[in-house]
Amino acid sequence: MALMRIGIFGGAFDPPHAAHLALIEAALDQLGLHSLRVFPTGQAWHKARNLSSAEHRLAMARLAFGELPRVVVDTREIDRDGPTYTVETLRELRAEYPGAELVLIMGTDQARDFTRWHEWREILGLATISIANRAQSATSSATPIPWQSESGARVEHIVMTPTETNSTDIRQRAAAGLPTSPLVSGPVARYIAQHHLYQPT
């Protein structure tokens, strides 16, 4: 029997957008995942700005990703008290699925900052790291990452078409009263408009 592979993809999803969706679809297509769990972050220790409420970000993540096959929007990081650390999520999943291979999915920008993550060396022992290129690193999907030489590091790459879409631009468009679709899905665009998200206070 093939080893179960569980994908892990976390983020603020403030809002979830087309690049997130493209990455998830590429991961499902290329990584042989039995399931992919999406984790909207709770209290993001590394974000300088205040995030939208967990309620709104969770609702948007469900609208964006909830109907995809093999995808589960997991609330545990939102439900957890205190700062959100990926290593804690991986420990919980390891306990729940002791025979599975955990595959942590991230962009190249996150991979380059990975040594700033809380207990990053333990993360390398808990999960395979799957790196997807983004627009600013489109020259190669296999750009060398310094920590790849760490003992026990398991790294693979997702090949995908780069995109310029990012959450900051979408929030700025919403704040200016401009349409956010197709940068976000139709249901997410309607949710943003209905709840007046990202509008100046």
N, C-alpha and C positions, 0 to 999 in steps of 0.2 A: 504494500500500500504506500502511495506517495506521501511524503511528509506534508502535513498541512502547513500552508503559508498564509499568514495573516498580515495584511498591510495595515500600517498605522500612519495616518495623515492628520496632523494637527495644525491649527492656525486660529487667528482671531476671527476670520471670516466676517469682516466688518467693512463692506459686505463680501459674501462669497461671489466670485465673478468667473468670467469665461476662462481665464487662465487656470484657476483652480479646477474647473470642470475638465479642461483638456488634460491636465496632469493626472487626474483620477482615471479618466478613460484610457490614457496611455499606460498607466500602471496596471489596470485591469487587463489590458490587451497583451502586455509584454512580460509581466512578472509571474504568471502562473499562480495568482492568488486565489485561495478558496473564498476569502472574504476580505473586505477593506473597511476598516473602522475609521470614521471621521470624528475628530475630537475638537469641537470648539473650545478654545482655551477659557479657563476661569479667570483668575486674577493673574494677569500677565506680568511677571516680574521684570521683563526686559522692554516693556513698552513705555515710552516717555509720556504719551498722551493717554487720556482716559478713553476706554473703549465704550462703545454703545452697550446697553444693558445686555446681560446674558440672555434674557428672555427674547430680545429681538434677534440677536446673533444666532441663537439656537433655531428660532423659527425660520430664519433665512437659510440656514444650512440645510434644514429639512426640506425646504422648498427647492433648493438648488440640487441636492444630492439624494434625497430620500427615496426617489423612485428608480435609482440606478440599480441594476442587478448586482448582487453580492455586496452592496454597500450598506453599512449601518451607521447612523449618526449616533455617537455614544456621548452621553451627558456626564460621564464621571468627572471630568476635569472642571466642569461648571459646578457640579454638586460638591466638590471637595473644598473644604475650608482652607484658607491661606493661599500662598502663591502656587501657581501651576508649574510643576516640574515634570518633564517627559519621563525622567527616570522612574518616578513613582508610578506612572501609568504603565510602563513596561514591566515593572515588578508585579503589579496586579495582574496583568495579562499573562505573564509567565506562570503565576500561581494558578490561574484559571485554565490555561492551555499548556500544561507542562511538556507535551510532546510536539508542540508546534514550533515552526520557525517564524519569528517576528521580523517584519520587514518595515523599517522606519523610512518613510518617504520624505524627501526634502529637496528644495531647490539648491542650486550651486551657491547662491549667496548665503544661505543658511549653513551649507557645508563648510564654507570658508570661515564662518564665525563659530563653528561647532565647539572648538576648545573653550569657548566662553560659557557653554551650557553647564548647568548644574550636574556634577558627577558624570562628566562626559565619558570618561574611561569606562565606567560601569555600563553606560549605554552601549558601548562597543561590545561588551560581553553579553549583553542581553538581546541584541538585534543586529541583523544585517542592515546596512545603510544603503538605500537606493536613492541616487542623486539624479534629479532632472534638471536639464539646462534651462535657463531663462534668457530673455532677450539680451541682457547685458553680457552674457557669457556664451553667446551662440557660436563662437569660433570652434568650439569642440565640446561635445557632450561628455568627454572623458578628461577634462581639465584636471591636471594633478592636484590633489589635495594633500597638504603636508602630513596630516595625521593618519593618512592611509597606511603609513609604514608602522603604525603602532601594532604591537603584538596582539594578534587575535582579531584585528579589524577585518570585517567582511564587507566589501563595497561592490555595488553593481550600479549600472547606469540605465536611465530611461531615455530613449531617443524620442524627441518630440519637437514639433515646430515651435520656435520661439514666438513669444507674444509680448506686446508692450503693455497689455492691460494690467493695471494695478489698483488697489483699493483706494489709495490717496486720490488719484484722478477721479474716480467714481464719486467719492465723497464731495470733492470740489464741484463736480458737475451738479450733483444733487443740491448742494448749497446755493448754486447759482440759478437753480430752477430749470436746468437743462435735462433732457431725457438721459436715463442711465442704460436703457436697452439699446443695442444688443451687448453692451459690455457686461451686463448681468442678464440672467434669464428673465423671461417675461413675468413669471410669478414673483421673482425677487424684486424686479422693477416696480411692480404694482404694490408690493409690500412696503417698499421704501416710500412711495408716494402716499400710500394710505396712512402711514404712521408718521409722515413728515420727518423722516430720519435725515440727519446731517444738515438740517436747516439752521441758520443762525438764530441764536437765542436773544 
